[in-house]
Amino acid sequence: VAANQWYEVNLAARTDNNFHVGLVFSLESADGRTVAARVTLPEIGGAWKPYTVALHADTAIDNARLVISPIEPGAIWIDEIALTPRAPQP
């Protein structure tokens, strides 16, 4: 993860029975002690839908990991996750 770089997370997600939950996305060091970027997607739920989340890294981290954490317990299905650097804007 490079400092001052924007990243996009694209994924598909669904929940059961119109259960809605927020998800926290973060780019972290392997040990979880350093967080380069964190953002909350306030609500996902219902049928399969695509989602895009933008993360801005304020710190460089070698061997970073993407961590996705629900705000509360519940069954969430996630598929087709992709993390890509955002192209620079002219």
N, C-alpha and C positions, 0 to 999 in steps of 0.2 A: 504494500500500500504506500503510495507516494503522498507526501504532505501537499496540501492545497489542491488536491485532485478530487473531482466529483466522480462518483461511481453510481451505477444504477443496478438495482436488483429487480429482476423480472421473475415472476412466478405465477402459478395458478394455485388457488386454494378453495377449500369448501369446508363447511361444518354441517353437523346434523341438526335437523329440526329447527331451523332458523336461529340456532345458537349463534350469537355474535361475540367476538372477542378482539381485543387489540393485540398487536404483535410488536415487539421491540426488535429492531434490527441493529446490529453493531458490528463494526470491524475492530477486532481485538488482537492483541498479541497471543501467542500460543498458550501462555499461562493465565491469560485473562486480566493481568494487572494493568495493562495499558490499553486504553480505548481511543482509537483514532477518530471514530465517528459513531454516532448513535442517533436513531430517529424512531418514532413510534408511528405505526400505521394504526389509527384509532379504532378501526372496526373492519373486520372481515366476517363473512357469514353467509349461510345459505348455500345455493348451488355453486358449481364450479365457476370461477371468474378469474380473469387475469388481473394482476396488480403490478404496479411499478413503484418503487421506492427510490428516492435519491439520497445518497449519503455523501457528505463533504468531509474528507479526511483532513484534520488539522495537524496530524502528526504522522511521520513516516514509520512504518512497522515492517520489518522483514518477516516473512512467514506468517502473515496475518491470517486470521480465520473469520469467516462470516458466522455470527451467532444470531439465531432467531429464537426469541423467547416469548411465550404467551404471557399476557398480563394476569390471566386467571386460568385455573385448570379447565380442561375440556378437550374433546376430541376434535382435532384439526387435521385435515389432509392437505399436504403441500406437494406439488409436483412441478417439474420443469423449471427448476431454479437456475438462474444465470446471473452472475455478477460480472459486470463489464465496466471499464473506465468510460466515462462520458467524453465524447469528442469535444475538443476545445471550441468555444464559441468565437466567431470572428469579431 
